[in-house]
């Protein structure tokens, strides 16, 4: 497994969050209401940096031994879910304007969480990630 993450992989990781913000922006313009864009922005701020750190951590831990990547993935999942839930609760309970949005705020947080998770899995599981050692004994 490679030790460093390429720019292309960082771009793949960020793409779902940018798409989410674009969709929220379109909804905000269509409804003449800033709530979707605000909620999507908060959700992306809660989820994308932790996903980037998780990807970096997995690559760093797997540098010495491939089995350590599983530990990095477990730690990343724990960090991502903790930040999304605890940070979401802090924002939700801390601002009356977001409390009035109700479940719609949590839908944006869930969308940001799942899209960054899917992007990270895509980056890590794409062909070539396992390396040449996986081809031994095949054929």
DSSP file (Angstrom, degrees, kcal/mol; ACC not computed):
  #  RESIDUE AA STRUCTURE BP1 BP2  ACC     N-H-->O    O-->H-N    N-H-->O    O-->H-N    TCO  KAPPA ALPHA  PHI   PSI    X-CA   Y-CA   Z-CA
    1    1 A X              0   0    0      0, 0.0   129,-0.1     0, 0.0   128,-0.1   0.000 360.0 360.0 360.0 138.7    0.0    0.0    0.0
    2    2 A X        -     0   0    0    127,-0.2    60,-0.1     1,-0.1    61,-0.0  -0.371 360.0-146.1 -68.2 147.7    1.2    3.5   -0.8
    3    3 A X  S    S+     0   0    0     60,-0.1     2,-0.3    -2,-0.1    -1,-0.1   0.759  77.8  57.8 -84.8 -26.4    2.2    5.7    2.1
    4    4 A X  S    S-     0   0    0     59,-0.0     2,-0.4    55,-0.0    -2,-0.1  -0.786  75.4-131.3-111.6 150.1    1.1    8.9    0.5
    5    5 A X        -     0   0    0     -2,-0.3     2,-0.1     1,-0.0    -2,-0.0  -0.828  27.2-133.5 -97.0 134.7   -2.2   10.1   -0.8
    6    6 A X     >  -     0   0    0     -2,-0.4     4,-1.9     1,-0.1     5,-0.2  -0.338  21.1-110.4 -84.2 166.3   -2.2   11.7   -4.2
    7    7 A X  H  > S+     0   0    0      1,-0.2     4,-2.3     2,-0.2     5,-0.2   0.868 119.2  57.8 -61.9 -36.5   -3.9   14.9   -5.3
    8    8 A X  H  > S+     0   0    0      1,-0.2     4,-2.3     2,-0.2    -1,-0.2   0.904 106.2  48.5 -61.4 -40.8   -6.3   12.9   -7.4
    9    9 A X  H  > S+     0   0    0      2,-0.2     4,-2.1     1,-0.2    -1,-0.2   0.878 109.7  51.5 -68.7 -37.2   -7.4   10.9   -4.3
   10   10 A X  H  X S+     0   0    0     -4,-1.9     4,-1.9     2,-0.2    -1,-0.2   0.893 110.2  50.9 -63.4 -38.0   -7.9   14.1   -2.3
   11   11 A X  H  X S+     0   0    0     -4,-2.3     4,-1.8     2,-0.2    -2,-0.2   0.913 108.6  50.3 -65.8 -42.5  -10.0   15.4   -5.1
   12   12 A X  H  X S+     0   0    0     -4,-2.3     4,-0.7     1,-0.2    -1,-0.2   0.887 110.5  51.1 -61.2 -37.9  -12.1   12.2   -5.1
   13   13 A X  H  < S+     0   0    0     -4,-2.1     4,-0.4     1,-0.2    -1,-0.2   0.873 114.5  42.1 -67.0 -37.4  -12.6   12.6   -1.4
   14   14 A X  H  X S+     0   0    0     -4,-1.9     4,-2.0     1,-0.2     3,-0.4   0.712  94.5  82.4 -83.2 -21.4  -13.7   16.2   -1.7
   15   15 A X  H  X S+     0   0    0     -4,-1.8     4,-2.5     1,-0.2     5,-0.2   0.889  88.2  50.3 -57.0 -47.7  -16.0   15.7   -4.7
   16   16 A X  H  X S+     0   0    0     -4,-0.7     4,-2.4     1,-0.2    -1,-0.2   0.884 111.0  50.7 -60.8 -35.1  -19.1   14.4   -2.9
   17   17 A X  H  > S+     0   0    0     -4,-0.4     4,-2.2    -3,-0.4    -1,-0.2   0.894 110.6  48.7 -67.5 -38.9  -19.0   17.3   -0.5
   18   18 A X  H  X S+     0   0    0     -4,-2.0     4,-2.1     2,-0.2    -2,-0.2   0.890 111.7  49.5 -67.1 -38.2  -18.7   19.8   -3.3
   19   19 A X  H  X S+     0   0    0     -4,-2.5     4,-2.7     2,-0.2     5,-0.2   0.909 109.6  52.2 -65.0 -41.6  -21.6   18.1   -5.1
   20   20 A X  H  X S+     0   0    0     -4,-2.4     4,-2.3    -5,-0.2    -2,-0.2   0.907 110.6  47.4 -60.3 -42.7  -23.6   18.3   -1.8
   21   21 A X  H  X S+     0   0    0     -4,-2.2     4,-2.4     2,-0.2    -1,-0.2   0.871 111.0  51.9 -67.1 -36.6  -22.9   22.0   -1.5
   22   22 A X  H  X S+     0   0    0     -4,-2.1     4,-2.3     2,-0.2    -2,-0.2   0.916 110.6  47.6 -65.9 -42.6  -23.9   22.6   -5.1
   23   23 A X  H  X S+     0   0    0     -4,-2.7     4,-2.4     2,-0.2    -2,-0.2   0.921 112.9  48.9 -63.4 -43.3  -27.2   20.8   -4.6
   24   24 A X  H  X S+     0   0    0     -4,-2.3     4,-2.5     1,-0.2    13,-0.4   0.891 110.0  52.1 -64.0 -38.7  -27.8   22.8   -1.5
   25   25 A X  H  X S+     0   0    0     -4,-2.4     4,-2.3     2,-0.2    -1,-0.2   0.910 109.6  48.8 -63.1 -41.9  -27.0   26.0   -3.3
   26   26 A X  H  X S+     0   0    0     -4,-2.3     4,-2.6     2,-0.2    -2,-0.2   0.904 112.0  48.9 -63.9 -41.2  -29.4   25.1   -6.1
   27   27 A X  H  X S+     0   0    0     -4,-2.4     4,-2.3     2,-0.2     6,-0.2   0.897 110.2  51.7 -64.0 -39.9  -32.1   24.4   -3.5
   28   28 A X  H  X>S+     0   0    0     -4,-2.5     5,-1.6     1,-0.2     4,-0.9   0.904 113.0  44.3 -64.1 -41.3  -31.4   27.7   -1.7
   29   29 A X  H  <5S+     0   0    0     -4,-2.3     3,-0.2     2,-0.2    -2,-0.2   0.914 114.2  49.8 -68.9 -42.3  -31.7   29.6   -4.9
   30   30 A X  H  <5S+     0   0    0     -4,-2.6    -2,-0.2     1,-0.2    -1,-0.2   0.864 121.1  33.8 -66.2 -35.9  -34.9   27.8   -6.0
   31   31 A X  H  <5S-     0   0    0     -4,-2.3    -1,-0.2     2,-0.2    -2,-0.2   0.491 101.9-128.2 -97.3  -4.3  -36.6   28.2   -2.7
   32   32 A X  T  <5S+     0   0    0     -4,-0.9     2,-0.4     1,-0.2    -3,-0.2   0.897  72.2 118.4  55.2  43.1  -35.1   31.7   -1.9
   33   33 A X      < -     0   0    0     -5,-1.6     3,-0.4    -6,-0.2     4,-0.4  -0.998  58.3-153.0-141.0 133.1  -34.1   30.4    1.5
   34   34 A X  S  > S+     0   0    0     -2,-0.4     4,-2.5     1,-0.2     5,-0.2   0.523  74.6  94.0 -84.5  -5.5  -30.5   30.1    2.8
   35   35 A X  H  > S+     0   0    0      1,-0.2     4,-2.9     2,-0.2     5,-0.3   0.903  81.7  50.1 -59.5 -46.1  -31.3   27.2    5.2
   36   36 A X  H  > S+     0   0    0     -3,-0.4     4,-2.5     1,-0.2    -1,-0.2   0.928 114.4  44.6 -60.5 -42.2  -30.3   24.3    2.8
   37   37 A X  H  > S+     0   0    0    -13,-0.4     4,-2.3    -4,-0.4    -1,-0.2   0.902 114.6  49.2 -67.9 -40.0  -27.0   25.9    2.0
   38   38 A X  H  X S+     0   0    0     -4,-2.5     4,-2.3     2,-0.2    -2,-0.2   0.945 114.1  45.0 -62.8 -48.4  -26.3   26.8    5.6
   39   39 A X  H  X S+     0   0    0     -4,-2.9     4,-2.3    -5,-0.2    -2,-0.2   0.895 114.1  48.8 -65.5 -39.9  -27.1   23.3    6.9
   40   40 A X  H  X S+     0   0    0     -4,-2.5     4,-2.6    -5,-0.3    -1,-0.2   0.893 110.1  52.4 -66.2 -38.9  -25.1   21.6    4.1
   41   41 A X  H  X S+     0   0    0     -4,-2.3     4,-2.3     2,-0.2    -2,-0.2   0.919 110.4  47.0 -62.2 -44.0  -22.2   23.8    4.8
   42   42 A X  H  X S+     0   0    0     -4,-2.3     4,-2.0     2,-0.2    -2,-0.2   0.918 112.2  50.9 -63.0 -42.9  -22.2   22.9    8.5
   43   43 A X  H  X S+     0   0    0     -4,-2.3     4,-1.8     1,-0.2     5,-0.2   0.909 111.0  47.6 -62.5 -42.7  -22.5   19.2    7.6
   44   44 A X  H  X S+     0   0    0     -4,-2.6     4,-2.6     1,-0.2     5,-0.5   0.901 110.2  52.6 -66.0 -40.0  -19.6   19.4    5.2
   45   45 A X  H  < S+     0   0    0     -4,-2.3     4,-0.4     1,-0.2    -1,-0.2   0.859 112.2  46.8 -63.7 -34.0  -17.5   21.2    7.9
   46   46 A X  H  < S+     0   0    0     -4,-2.0     4,-0.3    -5,-0.2    -1,-0.2   0.840 124.9  27.9 -73.9 -32.9  -18.3   18.5   10.4
   47   47 A X  H  X S+     0   0    0     -4,-1.8     4,-2.0    -5,-0.2    -2,-0.2   0.852 108.4  60.0-103.6 -39.8  -17.6   15.5    8.0
   48   48 A X  H  X S+     0   0    0     -4,-2.6     4,-2.4    -5,-0.2     5,-0.2   0.916 103.7  48.5 -66.7 -45.9  -15.0   16.4    5.4
   49   49 A X  H  > S+     0   0    0     -5,-0.5     4,-2.4    -4,-0.4    -1,-0.2   0.894 113.5  48.7 -61.8 -36.2  -12.0   17.3    7.6
   50   50 A X  H  > S+     0   0    0     -4,-0.3     4,-2.5     2,-0.2    -1,-0.2   0.879 110.3  51.3 -70.0 -36.3  -12.4   14.2    9.6
   51   51 A X  H  X S+     0   0    0     -4,-2.0     4,-2.4     2,-0.2    -2,-0.2   0.905 110.6  49.2 -65.0 -40.6  -12.7   12.1    6.5
   52   52 A X  H  X S+     0   0    0     -4,-2.4     4,-2.2     2,-0.2    -2,-0.2   0.918 112.6  47.1 -64.5 -42.8   -9.4   13.6    5.2
   53   53 A X  H  X S+     0   0    0     -4,-2.4     4,-2.7    -5,-0.2    -2,-0.2   0.896 110.9  52.7 -64.8 -38.9   -7.7   12.9    8.5
   54   54 A X  H  X S+     0   0    0     -4,-2.5     4,-2.6     2,-0.2    -2,-0.2   0.913 109.1  48.9 -62.6 -43.5   -9.0    9.4    8.5
   55   55 A X  H  X S+     0   0    0     -4,-2.4     4,-2.2     1,-0.2    -1,-0.2   0.924 112.9  47.6 -62.2 -44.4   -7.6    8.8    5.0
   56   56 A X  H  X S+     0   0    0     -4,-2.2     4,-2.4     1,-0.2    -2,-0.2   0.912 112.3  50.3 -62.0 -42.5   -4.3   10.2    6.0
   57   57 A X  H  X S+     0   0    0     -4,-2.7     4,-2.8     2,-0.2     5,-0.2   0.903 109.3  50.4 -64.7 -42.1   -4.3    8.0    9.2
   58   58 A X  H  X S+     0   0    0     -4,-2.6     4,-2.2     1,-0.2    -1,-0.2   0.937 113.1  45.8 -61.8 -46.5   -5.1    4.8    7.4
   59   59 A X  H  X S+     0   0    0     -4,-2.2     4,-0.6     1,-0.2    -1,-0.2   0.898 114.0  49.5 -63.6 -39.1   -2.3    5.4    4.9
   60   60 A X  H >< S+     0   0    0     -4,-2.4     3,-0.7    -5,-0.2     4,-0.5   0.922 113.5  44.6 -66.5 -44.2    0.1    6.3    7.7
   61   61 A X  H >X S+     0   0    0     -4,-2.8     4,-0.9     1,-0.2     3,-0.6   0.841 111.6  53.2 -71.0 -32.1   -0.7    3.2    9.8
   62   62 A X  H 3< S+     0   0    0     -4,-2.2    -1,-0.2    -5,-0.2    -2,-0.2   0.574  86.8  85.0 -79.6  -7.8   -0.6    0.9    6.8
   63   63 A X  T << S+     0   0    0     -3,-0.7    -1,-0.2    -4,-0.6    -2,-0.2   0.904  98.7  34.5 -60.4 -42.3    2.9    2.1    5.8
   64   64 A X  T <4 S+     0   0    0     -3,-0.6     2,-0.3    -4,-0.5    -1,-0.2   0.891 137.2   1.7 -80.8 -41.5    4.6   -0.3    8.2
   65   65 A X    ><  -     0   0    0     -4,-0.9     3,-1.6     1,-0.1     4,-0.4  -0.972  61.1-135.0-151.8 131.6    2.1   -3.3    7.9
   66   66 A X  T >  S+     0   0    0     -2,-0.3     3,-1.5     1,-0.3     4,-0.4   0.799 103.3  63.1 -58.8 -30.2   -1.0   -3.7    5.8
   67   67 A X  T >> S+     0   0    0      1,-0.3     3,-0.9     2,-0.2     4,-0.7   0.744  90.3  67.6 -69.0 -20.4   -3.0   -5.2    8.7
   68   68 A X  H <> S+     0   0    0     -3,-1.6     4,-2.1     1,-0.2    -1,-0.3   0.688  83.3  74.7 -71.4 -15.9   -2.6   -1.9   10.6
   69   69 A X  H <> S+     0   0    0     -3,-1.5     4,-2.4    -4,-0.4    -1,-0.2   0.857  90.3  56.7 -62.8 -34.1   -4.9   -0.3    7.9
   70   70 A X  H <> S+     0   0    0     -3,-0.9     4,-2.2    -4,-0.4    -1,-0.2   0.882 106.1  49.6 -64.7 -37.7   -7.8   -2.1    9.6
   71   71 A X  H  X S+     0   0    0     -4,-0.7     4,-2.6     2,-0.2    -2,-0.2   0.912 110.9  50.1 -65.9 -41.8   -7.0   -0.4   12.9
   72   72 A X  H  X S+     0   0    0     -4,-2.1     4,-2.5     1,-0.2    -2,-0.2   0.883 109.8  50.6 -63.1 -38.6   -6.8    2.9   11.0
   73   73 A X  H  X S+     0   0    0     -4,-2.4     4,-2.4     2,-0.2    -2,-0.2   0.902 111.1  48.2 -66.9 -40.1  -10.2    2.3    9.4
   74   74 A X  H  X S+     0   0    0     -4,-2.2     4,-2.2     2,-0.2    -2,-0.2   0.917 113.4  47.4 -65.1 -42.7  -11.8    1.5   12.8
   75   75 A X  H  X S+     0   0    0     -4,-2.6     4,-2.6     1,-0.2    -2,-0.2   0.906 112.2  50.4 -64.7 -40.5  -10.3    4.6   14.3
   76   76 A X  H  X S+     0   0    0     -4,-2.5     4,-2.9     2,-0.2     5,-0.2   0.901 109.8  49.9 -64.0 -41.0  -11.4    6.7   11.4
   77   77 A X  H  X S+     0   0    0     -4,-2.4     4,-2.4     2,-0.2     5,-0.2   0.907 112.2  48.1 -63.7 -41.5  -15.0    5.3   11.6
   78   78 A X  H  X S+     0   0    0     -4,-2.2     4,-2.1     2,-0.2    -2,-0.2   0.920 114.6  45.4 -64.9 -44.4  -15.0    6.1   15.4
   79   79 A X  H  X S+     0   0    0     -4,-2.6     4,-2.7     2,-0.2     5,-0.3   0.933 113.7  49.3 -64.1 -45.4  -13.7    9.6   14.8
   80   80 A X  H  X S+     0   0    0     -4,-2.9     4,-2.4     1,-0.2     5,-0.2   0.930 114.4  43.3 -63.0 -46.3  -16.1   10.3   11.9
   81   81 A X  H  X S+     0   0    0     -4,-2.4     4,-2.4    -5,-0.2     5,-0.3   0.884 114.6  50.7 -68.8 -36.6  -19.2    9.2   13.7
   82   82 A X  H  X>S+     0   0    0     -4,-2.1     4,-2.7    -5,-0.2     5,-0.6   0.940 113.8  43.4 -65.3 -47.1  -18.2   10.9   17.0
   83   83 A X  I  X>S+     0   0    0     -4,-2.7     4,-1.7     3,-0.2     5,-0.5   0.913 115.5  48.8 -66.2 -42.1  -17.6   14.2   15.3
   84   84 A X  I  X5S+     0   0    0     -4,-2.4     4,-1.3    -5,-0.3    -2,-0.2   0.931 120.9  34.8 -64.5 -44.7  -20.7   14.0   13.1
   85   85 A X  I  X5S+     0   0    0     -4,-2.4     4,-2.6    -5,-0.2    -2,-0.2   0.961 125.2  38.5 -76.9 -51.9  -23.0   13.1   16.0
   86   86 A X  I  X5S+     0   0    0     -4,-2.7     4,-2.4    -5,-0.3    -3,-0.2   0.922 121.2  45.1 -67.4 -43.0  -21.4   15.1   18.8
   87   87 A X  I  X<S+     0   0    0     -4,-1.7     4,-2.4    -5,-0.6     5,-0.2   0.903 113.5  50.8 -66.0 -39.9  -20.6   18.1   16.6
   88   88 A X  H  X<S+     0   0    0     -4,-1.3     4,-2.9    -5,-0.5    -2,-0.2   0.910 111.3  48.1 -62.7 -42.1  -24.1   18.0   15.0
   89   89 A X  H  X S+     0   0    0     -4,-2.6     4,-2.9     2,-0.2     5,-0.3   0.904 110.7  51.5 -64.7 -41.1  -25.7   17.9   18.5
   90   90 A X  H  X S+     0   0    0     -4,-2.4     4,-1.4     2,-0.2    -2,-0.2   0.921 115.1  41.8 -62.3 -43.6  -23.6   20.8   19.7
   91   91 A X  H  X S+     0   0    0     -4,-2.4     4,-1.3     2,-0.2     7,-0.2   0.929 115.9  49.8 -68.0 -44.7  -24.6   22.9   16.6
   92   92 A X  H  < S+     0   0    0     -4,-2.9     3,-0.2     1,-0.2     7,-0.2   0.913 118.2  37.9 -62.2 -44.5  -28.2   21.8   16.8
   93   93 A X  H  < S+     0   0    0     -4,-2.9    -1,-0.2     1,-0.2    -2,-0.2   0.706 114.1  57.1 -80.8 -19.1  -28.6   22.5   20.5
   94   94 A X  H  < S+     0   0    0     -4,-1.4     2,-0.5    -5,-0.3    -1,-0.2   0.676 104.0  51.3 -86.6 -17.6  -26.5   25.7   20.4
   95   95 A X     X  -     0   0    0     -4,-1.3     4,-1.6    -3,-0.2     3,-0.5  -0.971  60.0-158.8-128.7 121.7  -28.4   27.6   17.7
   96   96 A X  H  > S+     0   0    0     -2,-0.5     4,-1.6     1,-0.2    -1,-0.1   0.843  94.2  60.6 -64.0 -33.7  -32.2   28.2   17.8
   97   97 A X  H  4 S+     0   0    0      1,-0.2     4,-0.4     2,-0.2    -1,-0.2   0.841 106.6  45.8 -66.0 -31.3  -32.3   28.8   14.1
   98   98 A X  H >> S+     0   0    0     -3,-0.5     4,-0.8    -7,-0.2     3,-0.7   0.822 106.1  59.6 -80.0 -31.3  -31.0   25.3   13.4
   99   99 A X  H >< S+     0   0    0     -4,-1.6     3,-0.6     1,-0.2    -2,-0.2   0.844  99.3  58.1 -63.1 -32.0  -33.4   23.8   15.9
  100  100 A X  T 3< S+     0   0    0     -4,-1.6    -1,-0.2     1,-0.2    -2,-0.2   0.763  97.5  61.5 -69.8 -22.4  -36.3   25.2   13.9
  101  101 A X  T X4 S+     0   0    0     -3,-0.7     3,-1.5    -4,-0.4    -1,-0.2   0.780  85.0 176.2 -72.3 -26.1  -35.0   23.3   10.8
  102  102 A X  T XX  +     0   0    0     -4,-0.8     3,-1.0    -3,-0.6     4,-0.8  -0.347  61.0   2.5  63.5-128.7  -35.5   20.1   12.7
  103  103 A X  H 3> S+     0   0    0      1,-0.2     4,-1.9     2,-0.2    -1,-0.3   0.724 120.0  73.1 -68.6 -22.9  -34.9   16.8   10.9
  104  104 A X  H <> S+     0   0    0     -3,-1.5     4,-1.6     1,-0.2    -1,-0.2   0.861  94.1  53.8 -63.4 -34.2  -33.7   18.6    7.7
  105  105 A X  H <> S+     0   0    0     -3,-1.0     4,-1.9    -7,-0.2    -1,-0.2   0.930 109.4  48.1 -61.2 -44.7  -30.5   19.6    9.4
  106  106 A X  H  X S+     0   0    0     -4,-0.8     4,-2.6     1,-0.2    -2,-0.2   0.796 105.2  58.8 -70.2 -28.3  -29.8   15.9   10.3
  107  107 A X  H  X S+     0   0    0     -4,-1.9     4,-2.4     2,-0.2    -1,-0.2   0.910 107.4  47.1 -64.6 -41.4  -30.6   14.8    6.7
  108  108 A X  H  X S+     0   0    0     -4,-1.6     4,-2.4     2,-0.2    -2,-0.2   0.900 112.2  49.9 -66.7 -40.0  -27.8   17.1    5.5
  109  109 A X  H  X S+     0   0    0     -4,-1.9     4,-2.6     2,-0.2    -2,-0.2   0.927 112.3  47.9 -63.5 -43.9  -25.4   15.8    8.2
  110  110 A X  H  X S+     0   0    0     -4,-2.6     4,-2.8     1,-0.2     5,-0.3   0.909 111.5  50.1 -63.3 -41.9  -26.3   12.2    7.2
  111  111 A X  H  X S+     0   0    0     -4,-2.4     4,-2.2     1,-0.2    -1,-0.2   0.911 113.0  45.9 -63.2 -42.2  -25.8   12.9    3.5
  112  112 A X  H  X S+     0   0    0     -4,-2.4     4,-2.1     2,-0.2     5,-0.2   0.904 113.9  49.5 -67.1 -40.8  -22.4   14.5    4.2
  113  113 A X  H  X S+     0   0    0     -4,-2.6     4,-2.0    -5,-0.2    -2,-0.2   0.952 115.2  41.9 -62.3 -50.9  -21.4   11.6    6.5
  114  114 A X  H  X S+     0   0    0     -4,-2.8     4,-2.5     1,-0.2    -1,-0.2   0.866 113.6  52.0 -69.0 -35.8  -22.3    8.9    4.1
  115  115 A X  H  X S+     0   0    0     -4,-2.2     4,-2.1    -5,-0.3    -1,-0.2   0.897 111.8  45.7 -70.2 -38.1  -20.9   10.6    1.0
  116  116 A X  H  X S+     0   0    0     -4,-2.1     4,-2.3     2,-0.2    -1,-0.2   0.870 112.9  51.7 -70.8 -34.4  -17.5   11.2    2.6
  117  117 A X  H  X S+     0   0    0     -4,-2.0     4,-2.4    -5,-0.2    -2,-0.2   0.933 111.0  47.1 -63.6 -45.6  -17.5    7.6    3.8
  118  118 A X  H  X S+     0   0    0     -4,-2.5     4,-2.4     1,-0.2    -2,-0.2   0.895 112.0  50.6 -63.2 -40.1  -18.3    6.3    0.3
  119  119 A X  H  X S+     0   0    0     -4,-2.1     4,-2.4     2,-0.2    -1,-0.2   0.908 110.6  48.9 -65.4 -41.0  -15.6    8.5   -1.2
  120  120 A X  H  X S+     0   0    0     -4,-2.3     4,-2.4     2,-0.2    -2,-0.2   0.920 111.7  48.4 -65.6 -42.6  -13.0    7.3    1.3
  121  121 A X  H  X S+     0   0    0     -4,-2.4     4,-2.6     1,-0.2    -1,-0.2   0.904 111.2  51.8 -63.0 -40.5  -13.9    3.6    0.7
  122  122 A X  H  X S+     0   0    0     -4,-2.4     4,-0.9     2,-0.2    -2,-0.2   0.924 110.8  47.2 -60.9 -45.0  -13.7    4.3   -3.1
  123  123 A X  H  < S+     0   0    0     -4,-2.4     3,-0.3     1,-0.2    -2,-0.2   0.903 118.3  41.1 -64.9 -40.6  -10.3    5.8   -2.8
  124  124 A X  H  < S+     0   0    0     -4,-2.4    -2,-0.2     1,-0.2    -1,-0.2   0.809 119.4  42.9 -78.5 -29.3   -9.0    3.0   -0.6
  125  125 A X  H  < S+     0   0    0     -4,-2.6    -1,-0.2    -5,-0.2    -2,-0.2   0.391  82.1 119.3-101.4   3.7  -10.6    0.1   -2.4
  126  126 A X  S >< S-     0   0    0     -4,-0.9     3,-1.8    -3,-0.3     4,-0.2  -0.272  81.2 -72.0 -67.3 159.4   -9.9    1.1   -6.0
  127  127 A X  T 3  S+     0   0    0      1,-0.3    -1,-0.2     2,-0.1    -2,-0.0  -0.172 120.8  29.9 -55.0 138.6   -7.8   -1.2   -8.1
  128  128 A X  T 3  S+     0   0    0      3,-0.1    -1,-0.3    -3,-0.1     4,-0.1   0.283  86.4 107.6  97.5 -10.0   -4.2   -1.3   -7.2
  129  129 A X  S <  S+     0   0    0     -3,-1.8  -127,-0.2     1,-0.2    -2,-0.1   0.899  78.1  49.4 -68.4 -39.8   -4.8   -0.5   -3.5
  130  130 A X  S    S-     0   0    0     -4,-0.2     3,-0.3     1,-0.2    -1,-0.2   0.872 104.7-143.3 -71.0 -36.6   -3.9   -4.0   -2.3
  131  131 A X    >   -     0   0    0      1,-0.2     3,-1.0     2,-0.1     4,-0.2  -0.416  32.2 -52.7 103.8-179.2   -0.7   -4.2   -4.3
  132  132 A X  G >  S+     0   0    0      1,-0.2     3,-1.6     2,-0.2     4,-0.3   0.731 119.2  74.1 -71.1 -23.8    1.2   -6.9   -6.2
  133  133 A X  G >  S+     0   0    0     -3,-0.3     3,-1.1     1,-0.3    -1,-0.2   0.769  86.2  64.4 -64.3 -24.1    1.2   -9.3   -3.3
  134  134 A X  G <  S+     0   0    0     -3,-1.0    -1,-0.3     1,-0.2    -2,-0.2   0.686  92.4  63.3 -73.3 -16.0   -2.5  -10.1   -3.8
  135  135 A X  G X  S+     0   0    0     -3,-1.6     3,-1.5    -4,-0.2    -1,-0.2   0.533  75.1 116.0 -84.9  -6.0   -1.8  -11.6   -7.2
  136  136 A X  T <  S+     0   0    0     -3,-1.1     3,-0.1    -4,-0.3    -3,-0.0  -0.444  82.1  12.2 -67.1 131.8    0.4  -14.4   -5.7
  137  137 A X  T 3  S+     0   0    0      1,-0.3     2,-0.3    -2,-0.2    -1,-0.3   0.447  98.8 120.2  84.8   1.4   -1.1  -17.8   -6.3
  138  138 A X    <         0   0    0     -3,-1.5    -1,-0.3     1,-0.2    -3,-0.0  -0.681 360.0 360.0 -95.3 151.6   -3.7  -16.7   -8.9
  139  139 A X              0   0    0     -2,-0.3    -1,-0.2    -3,-0.1    -3,-0.0   0.426 360.0 360.0 108.8 360.0   -3.9  -18.0  -12.4
